[in-house]
Amino acid sequence: MTELNQAMSLAAQGMKAQGTRMRVISENMANSETTAKTAGGDPYARQMVTFETLMNRKTDSTEVRVDDIIRDTSDFKMQYDPAHPAADDKGYVKMPNVNVLIEMMDMREAQRSYEANLGIIDMTRSMLNRTIDLLRA
Amino acid sequence: MTTTDLNLFDAMYSKMNFLGQRQKVIAQNIANSDTPNYNALEIKEPDFKSVLGNTASRRMPLSGGSVGNTGLDVTNAAHMDMNGSKIGGDRGEQKERGARKTYEVSPSNNAVVIEEQLIQAGETMMDHNLMSNIHEKYLNMLRAATGQR
């Protein structure tokens, strides 16, 4: 029984981590056109989530947690738009280094992992219920 | 007499214990399915012969089955054997976990295949259902034998 409860909490942790990943992805998507206000300023930089394992000595299990949210240091896209307030002296505006296709793909992946965790919770719950039903037999 | 005095119940409890632990490890693998450098773990299944040997010798002390026969698996030099105190309990404590080689390792060096894990979880659930069904049937049989039904 305790193992099954631990399985539930492990899956919940996985869902939480994937949820954070989803949040960061939606931040990226929402800010995919966010530029600076001043001339030549840096726009929104894409963010990424990194996961790490966390050893839980009490339950002897390896949990997952969000390690850090880091910035993508790749180059910004340059777009010619002389009328833009953020345009530099040559007329180019720095656009965020967010590729919407990549974000969509990342989102799918997060969704898939989230659903897998959900499936584990479903299965574990049914196992727990079956165990409790033994009392009724 | 409790139900644990019956071999079949004891075996069923061990199996369910094992399935619970297996489910926990699968949940752990899936939770870490995107963690860099994480390798899928798997609980080593106890082989039937040694489990039977343990159960049989424990239940039949007259056949010369001394405590020495009911040894714990010693897989590491630091493990204690059964000649000392009885540690950890003698059923369903499959601590041994071997990392398996999967055919897919992601660029971040993560080797968890979600589909594989879900199949294992499904198997575990089915086995668990089987065990609880057997438990129920056997209990009904005992009830019939004692005339309560």
Contacts between the chains, C-beta under 8 A, distances in Angstrom:
chain1	res1	chain2	res2	distance
A	1	B	20	7.0
A	2	B	20	7.8
A	3	B	17	7.7
A	3	B	20	3.7
A	3	B	21	5.0
A	3	B	23	6.7
A	3	B	24	4.4
A	4	B	20	5.1
A	4	B	23	6.1
A	4	B	24	7.2
A	6	B	24	5.0
A	6	B	27	7.6
A	7	B	20	7.7
A	7	B	23	4.8
A	7	B	24	4.3
A	7	B	26	7.4
A	7	B	27	3.8
A	7	B	28	7.9
A	8	B	27	7.4
A	10	B	24	6.8
A	10	B	27	4.2
A	10	B	28	5.1
A	10	B	31	4.9
A	11	B	27	4.8
A	11	B	30	6.7
A	11	B	31	6.0
A	13	B	31	5.6
A	14	B	27	7.7
A	14	B	30	6.1
A	14	B	31	3.0
A	14	B	32	7.3
A	14	B	33	7.4
A	17	B	31	7.4
A	17	B	34	7.7
A	18	B	34	7.6
A	21	B	34	7.7
A	50	B	36	7.3
A	51	B	32	7.5
A	51	B	34	5.5
A	51	B	35	4.3
A	51	B	36	7.0
A	52	B	35	6.4
A	52	B	36	7.8
A	53	B	32	6.0
A	53	B	35	5.4
A	53	B	38	6.0
A	61	B	24	6.5
A	61	B	28	5.4
A	62	B	28	5.4
A	62	B	32	6.3
A	62	B	38	7.6
A	62	B	41	7.9
A	63	B	28	7.6
A	63	B	31	6.8
A	64	B	31	4.6
A	64	B	32	4.9
A	64	B	34	7.9
A	64	B	35	5.5
A	109	B	34	7.5
A	110	B	34	8.0
A	112	B	114	6.8
A	113	B	30	7.5
A	113	B	33	5.3
A	113	B	34	5.7
A	113	B	114	6.9
A	116	B	30	5.0
A	116	B	33	6.6
A	116	B	114	4.7
A	116	B	117	7.3
A	116	B	118	6.2
A	117	B	27	7.9
A	117	B	30	5.7
A	117	B	31	6.3
A	119	B	118	5.9
A	119	B	121	7.1
A	120	B	23	7.8
A	120	B	26	6.7
A	120	B	27	4.9
A	120	B	30	5.4
A	120	B	118	7.8
A	120	B	121	5.8
A	123	B	23	7.4
A	123	B	121	5.2
A	123	B	122	7.0
A	123	B	124	7.5
A	123	B	125	4.7
A	124	B	23	5.8
A	124	B	27	6.8
A	126	B	125	6.3
A	127	B	19	7.5
A	127	B	20	7.6
A	127	B	23	6.5
A	127	B	124	7.6
A	127	B	125	5.8
A	127	B	128	4.7
A	127	B	129	7.9
A	130	B	128	6.3
A	130	B	129	6.0
A	130	B	132	4.5
A	131	B	16	7.2
A	131	B	128	7.8
A	131	B	132	6.7
A	133	B	132	6.8
A	134	B	132	5.8
A	134	B	135	5.8
A	134	B	136	7.0
A	137	B	135	7.0
A	137	B	136	4.3
A	137	B	139	5.4
A	137	B	140	7.4
